[in-house]
Amino acid sequence: MNIYTSILNHPHYMNEEDRDWVDEDQFNWLPGFDQNEDSDGEYGLSNENNIKLFLDIEQKAKVGFQNAMVSLKPLFESHYFNNVFISIDLIGLLVNGNTLACYNFRDSDPQFGNYYFDIGWRQINSEAKDYVWEHELLHLLDHRLIDRISIYRGSKEIIDIYRYYLLKYREEGFAELYYLLKGKYDNIDNIDKAVDIFRQNITNLKNQIDAESVLDEKILKSYDFYELGPWIMLDLLRTHACNSYEELINETLEKLYSKQIIEESKIQEIIKAALNIDHYFYLEYCTKLIDNKNEKK
Ligand SMILES: [Zn+2]
C-alpha cells in the first residue's frame, strides 16, 4: 500500500505561477511557522524551516493513518489497498468548522484500491478527538452504503430528505461504533435513552412532513448522529439476524455501563455484523420504531 500525503498549497506541489496567489498569511498561525524569507530572499513558504515543518506534519498524518490501520487490520482482510491519498488542509478549503477529517467517497474507488481522505490541522494536532482515523476507516469499510445513499443527498423530494436524515444515523453511527465500543461516551450513557431521543427526533420530523410544514433545519443539522448513532446500531443488532447477536450485545452493554474494557475481537465482531445492516433493513427498523411507540423492550 502506498500512502501519499500532501499539504494543500505546499510550495513544492505548485508551479511558479500558482505560487503568486498563495497567501503566506494562511500559514502564519501554524505553530513553528518561520515568517522569514527563503534563501533566495523571496518566498517565505519555501524557507528551509517551513519545508521541515510541512514534512513533519505530513509524517504525523501518515503515522496516524497507519496506526489506525494496524488496530483495524482484521476488518480489512478482503480489501485491496493500492494507493491512499491524504490531503492535509491547513487553510480551511476542504476541512472546516467542526470537521476533523473526511473520507472522500466520491473520488475513492474500492475496485482499484484507491482511497482519498481530507484532514485538517486539528487531526494532526493533539486537539484531535480519539479514534478519528478509525472513524474514517469505518466509512471506507462502509463505502457501498455511503455510495448508495448518496442519491438521497442531492434530492429535493421531502421523502428523500427524510430518508437521508434517518440514514445519517446509520452512516455516522456505524463509523462511531469503534469510539463507543472503546468506552467513549458522555451525555448519552444508555441505550434506552438513545433510542428514546432518536424515536422522538424522527417522530418530530415525520410529523412535520405529514403536516407538510417546513422542515426544521435545526433537526437536520444536529450532531445527534454521532452521539445517538452508535447506540442505535447496537439496538438494531439486538434483533438482527434472528437475534443471533443478542447475547453479544447484552454482554457488551453491561461492559460499557460498568466501564470495563471490551476485547478488540468482540469490537470487530460487532463492527462486522453492523456492516451488514443495509439501508432497507435500517429504514424498516426506523419505521417500526415510530409505529410501535409504546412498545418497550
Ligand atoms: Zn463521519
Boltz pocket constraint, residues with backbone or C-beta under 6 A from the ligand:
constraints:
  - pocket:
      binder: B
      contacts: [[A, 101], [A, 135], [A, 139], [A, 171], [A, 172], [A, 175]]
      max_distance: 6.0
